[in-house]
């Protein structure tokens, strides 16, 4: 295991060299032999063959701070020298701009023997460079590397990846900690789309930037999953369609709802055996969810379950335990059901969004909707259909249930039950 820091520079160029004679020095100014104005600054280098002591070192060298004439004039067979006119090496390629490329070793440190991250490494973005990661992160490039830790610290203000297809960072670290202020696009990914299963065990979000999470594959045969996501503080968390999430914990710092805004796309449920929807524990914040839920415990905040314009099936909430806040049940799925225990807060079916969809309370014997004394159930949908599932009950134990006028509703009302 090696700790690697992101140290990309603005205007970082890669050069292939041979005939290495004198070891470079980090920060040293080099120039093309005989042309003092054609200068660059040394960042890092590798040796793939030979040695400096034998005057035959060969490999790659990375430089920055290049003069315009250096970039224009450097060509094959040009020699580089230092300020003392000692030859450093011979260049066998023109310069290539590599700033922001994950797969370029020169972006991962200074001096000799730098390398790109590999399995079990710890990777840290700590602000020593705030350059965006803009290349080298596709599945075919990273190989879905399994890091021990990927950590974006608070001083890193750069961005990683984009929303363009295959432009997300394709890896599967054991743990991800995001404390940054930029935007990160992270896709849980193996080396290829036909690996049986990989997962990211834990994602902790504690920054002010935005994070976009996705699964590279989610089928009955292959799965790329996020086992647990913890939202403590974030600009916004976007979970892309068909991403596998086992457990999501929304627990904003200081119980501040503005620290936790989460948007979950559709189809975010595991398909590979054992197939399952997600579990969500929510202390506060705002959640918009367009995927089925296996278990939801909500203590405060606002949940919008279901979005407009995305006709879906299976948009069920198998078990809602509501202690506070408001849960808007408004799926774009005719016949979607909800099972709920409403200890406090408001289970609200009144939204104008998808108001034409028939909704179902309960899902069979023992799978009921129960309203406790501090709970509120609002069923005022302007006549849009709500039914109680066969063998299920709507039980009021002293709470408040609102219905439209002239509504027939099967209701068990026994505050002593």
Secondary structure as UniProt FT lines:
FT   STRAND          3..5
FT   TURN            10..11
FT   STRAND          13..20
FT   TURN            26..27
FT   STRAND          29..32
FT   TURN            33..34
FT   STRAND          35..45
FT   TURN            52..55
FT   STRAND          57..64
FT   HELIX           68..73
FT   TURN            76..77
FT   STRAND          79..81
FT   TURN            83..84
FT   STRAND          87..91
FT   STRAND          96..97
FT   TURN            99..100
FT   TURN            102..103
FT   HELIX           105..107
FT   STRAND          111..112
FT   TURN            119..120
FT   STRAND          122..125
FT   HELIX           139..142
FT   TURN            143..144
FT   STRAND          149..152
FT   TURN            154..155
FT   TURN            165..166
FT   STRAND          169..171
FT   STRAND          175..178
FT   STRAND          183..188
FT   TURN            193..194
FT   STRAND          197..200
FT   STRAND          202..206
FT   STRAND          210..215
FT   STRAND          223..233
FT   STRAND          236..239
FT   TURN            241..242
FT   STRAND          244..250
FT   HELIX           253..255
FT   HELIX           257..259
FT   STRAND          261..266
FT   STRAND          278..282
FT   STRAND          286..290
FT   STRAND          293..298
FT   STRAND          302..305
FT   TURN            308..309
FT   STRAND          317..322
FT   STRAND          326..329
FT   TURN            334..335
FT   STRAND          336..342
FT   STRAND          346..348
FT   TURN            353..356
FT   STRAND          359..361
FT   TURN            365..366
FT   STRAND          369..371
FT   TURN            373..374
FT   STRAND          376..378
FT   TURN            382..383
FT   STRAND          386..388
FT   TURN            390..391
FT   STRAND          394..396
FT   STRAND          400..402
FT   TURN            405..406
FT   STRAND          412..413
FT   TURN            415..416
//
